[in-house]
Amino acid sequence: MTYLILARDGTSQIVLKRDSEDAAEKKARELKEMGWFEVEVREDKPGGAGPDRSQTLQ
């Protein structure tokens, strides 16, 4: 299963992808510590509506 981490920093939004829930939660905590806000972890639903793939960073 793949997990997406979404976060904002005031001027931009990022979407990161991780292969495990633990790794996604760890990255979300790191982003919060760095000052990012609206940090959210979601399951990536294959074929479903989700963030624009062109904006997904790994």
N, C-alpha and C positions, 0 to 999 in steps of 0.2 A: 504494500500500500504506500502511496505517496502523500506527503503532507505539504501544504503551502503555508508560508509565513508571510503575512501582509503587515506592512508598517508604513507610517508617515513621519516626516521630520519637519513639516511646516511648508516646505517648498516642493517636495516630491514624495512619491510613493514607490516602495519596492515590493517585489514579490519574490521570495526565495523558495526553493524546493528542497525537501529532505526525504530520505527513504524510510525513516522511522519516526514514530511519534516522540520518542525520547530526544532524538537529535533536533526535531522541530521545536520542542519545548525549550531545550537548552539555547538554541539560537534566538528564540523569542525573548528569553531572559537577558541574553547578552545585548540585544537591541534596546530593550528597556533601560538597561544600565548605561547605554551610550546616549540616551536622551530621545530615542524614537518613541512615538506615541501611537495610539490606536493599533497596537500590536495584537495580531490575531493569528491563531493557528487553525487551519481548516483541512479537512480531508480533500484531496484532489479527486473529483468524480470524473472518471474517463467519459468523454463524449458529452458531458454536461456543460451548462453555462458556467463560466468561470472567468478569471482574469484573462486579459488578452495575452496569449502565449508569447507574443513578441516582446513583452515587458518582463517575462520571467527570467530571473537571474539564478545561477547556481553557484 
